[in-house]
Amino acid sequence: MIKIRELSEKDIPQAILLSLRIFDPPNREEDYYSDQDRWIENFKQNGLLLGAYVNKEFAGFVFFYEKEKGARSSHCWIAGVLEKFRRKGLLKSLMDEAKRILKNMNYTQITIDTYPEKFPAMYAYLTKYKYKMYREEQKGLRGQLTKKCFFETQL
């Protein structure tokens, strides 16, 4: 059984640990996405952190925040699902609930960026659910030049 719940600032350390399990290869140094101060800073900018639980196990999350103060747009900064729970609709459930909550908070748009070569599943999700790519650029990522895509959707 899948349960989606809104998380609070006190849940950030747990979300960071899950993020490290999802994204980081062994022995990799901590970075921008594992810095607890950065998570808290983003959370304080009208942050929305949702967790997905499968049979009470923390299986995935999405984290939105208001990148530009006063904008009616919320940015999905980081999202992920543990590999063993993928292809079960968790990301879609998380994103659907986030959209519902953000719409109730009077946001009119969400944005999300991804690297198609590094995160092909996220890229596939965004294109499948008709997110509009509004920009694309070449970006240096861990010493390699790669494509970064910027998406948006209206609420």
Phi and psi in degrees as a GROMACS rama.xvg file:
@    title "Ramachandran Plot"
@    xaxis  label "Phi"
@    yaxis  label "Psi"
@TYPE xy
-95.5813  132.027  ILE-2
-129.503  130.613  LYS-3
-107.268  131.276  ILE-4
-139.603  151.382  ARG-5
-77.509  132.668  GLU-6
-103.64  159.494  LEU-7
-110.545  178.476  SER-8
-57.8211  -34.4652  GLU-9
-67.7069  -16.8201  LYS-10
-86.9765  -5.48212  ASP-11
-57.4296  -46.1038  ILE-12
-57.1304  -39.0326  PRO-13
-65.1157  -40.6649  GLN-14
-66.4961  -38.28  ALA-15
-63.8552  -43.532  ILE-16
-60.3854  -41.5807  LEU-17
-64.8688  -42.3552  LEU-18
-57.3502  -42.977  SER-19
-63.4656  -36.3212  LEU-20
-67.7935  -35.6264  ARG-21
-76.5421  -45.9169  ILE-22
-103.895  -31.6512  PHE-23
-94.9629  127.303  ASP-24
-69.0154  159.838  PRO-25
-55.2918  146.456  PRO-26
65.3964  15.5277  ASN-27
-85.6749  141.338  ARG-28
-70.2657  153.733  GLU-29
-65.3349  153.541  GLU-30
-142.742  -164.201  ASP-31
-47.326  -41.7075  TYR-32
-86.1727  -0.995526  TYR-33
-118.719  10.7476  SER-34
-84.1236  109.537  ASP-35
-59.41  -37.2876  GLN-36
-61.8125  -39.2429  ASP-37
-65.8527  -41.9967  ARG-38
-59.5422  -46.3876  TRP-39
-64.9791  -42.4921  ILE-40
-58.2405  -46.644  GLU-41
-65.7903  -39.4392  ASN-42
-61.0397  -35.5276  PHE-43
-73.8516  -7.55194  LYS-44
-99.543  61.4841  GLN-45
53.7903  44.0298  ASN-46
-69.8723  147.464  GLY-47
-130.485  114.957  LEU-48
-118.169  117.958  LEU-49
-114.369  142.419  LEU-50
-116.939  144.436  GLY-51
-108.531  132.446  ALA-52
-122.982  134.364  TYR-53
-118.204  115.653  VAL-54
48.4937  47.0509  ASN-55
71.8648  1.39245  LYS-56
-92.2813  130.852  GLU-57
-67.1531  110.903  PHE-58
-112.657  -19.4464  ALA-59
-173.457  170.916  GLY-60
-158.855  162.859  PHE-61
-135.257  147.106  VAL-62
-135.203  114.496  PHE-63
-110.158  152.068  PHE-64
-153.965  163.607  TYR-65
-86.5979  102.059  GLU-66
-66.9426  -35.6518  LYS-67
-121.924  114.226  GLU-68
-54.9465  130.823  LYS-69
84.4198  -8.02893  GLY-70
-73.3511  155.567  ALA-71
-97.5268  29.9167  ARG-72
-123.705  137.264  SER-73
-117.338  137.88  SER-74
-104.458  130.305  HIS-75
-81.1604  104.593  CYS-76
-79.1375  -40.3168  TRP-77
-156.598  143.859  ILE-78
-152.95  146.388  ALA-79
-169.833  157.703  GLY-80
-134.662  134.468  VAL-81
-55.7585  141.79  LEU-82
-52.8142  -42.8069  GLU-83
-66.4835  -13.2845  LYS-84
-108.535  5.61787  PHE-85
-73.0566  158.347  ARG-86
67.4689  27.1249  ARG-87
-121.222  7.5501  LYS-88
84.7363  12.3212  GLY-89
-65.4665  -46.6904  LEU-90
-60.8539  -43.6229  LEU-91
-61.92  -42.6599  LYS-92
-63.0755  -42.922  SER-93
-62.5347  -46.9238  LEU-94
-67.1064  -39.3991  MET-95
-62.1509  -43.012  ASP-96
-67.9856  -39.9104  GLU-97
-60.9563  -44.8167  ALA-98
-59.7233  -42.7795  LYS-99
-61.8386  -47.974  ARG-100
-65.5962  -46.0639  ILE-101
-63.6457  -37.5307  LEU-102
-62.689  -42.1192  LYS-103
-65.8652  -22.33  ASN-104
-88.2567  8.71676  MET-105
72.7168  21.5473  ASN-106
-78.6362  149.152  TYR-107
-113.484  -9.17459  THR-108
-153.105  150.551  GLN-109
-125.386  150.278  ILE-110
-124.454  155.284  THR-111
-157.483  139.302  ILE-112
-114.758  149.474  ASP-113
-153.384  162.17  THR-114
-107.859  105.998  TYR-115
-56.1458  -36.7738  PRO-116
-71.6199  -34.3147  GLU-117
-86.386  -35.3491  LYS-118
-127.65  66.5067  PHE-119
-61.2393  -31.1327  PRO-120
-67.0648  -39.5751  ALA-121
-67.103  -43.1107  MET-122
-59.0883  -44.1894  TYR-123
-62.7653  -41.746  ALA-124
-59.9593  -48.3003  TYR-125
-63.3741  -40.8042  LEU-126
-73.3995  -37.876  THR-127
-61.5577  -40.4211  LYS-128
-96.6932  23.7657  TYR-129
62.5623  33.2581  LYS-130
-70.6654  142.87  TYR-131
-93.5696  124.706  LYS-132
-79.776  121.519  MET-133
-108.5  -9.94359  TYR-134
-161.089  153.116  ARG-135
-144.4  138.958  GLU-136
-148.759  159.145  GLU-137
-86.9075  132.584  GLN-138
-135.957  143.603  LYS-139
-78.8526  125.274  GLY-140
-135.205  112.304  LEU-141
50.2484  47.4054  ARG-142
82.7299  1.57487  GLY-143
-125.087  145.524  GLN-144
-82.7583  127.066  LEU-145
-143.647  162.451  THR-146
-82.7349  131.714  LYS-147
-115.162  130.787  LYS-148
-112.885  138.755  CYS-149
-113.133  123.09  PHE-150
-119.654  158.418  PHE-151
-147.623  158.191  GLU-152
-149.186  149.129  THR-153
-87.1965  149.088  GLN-154
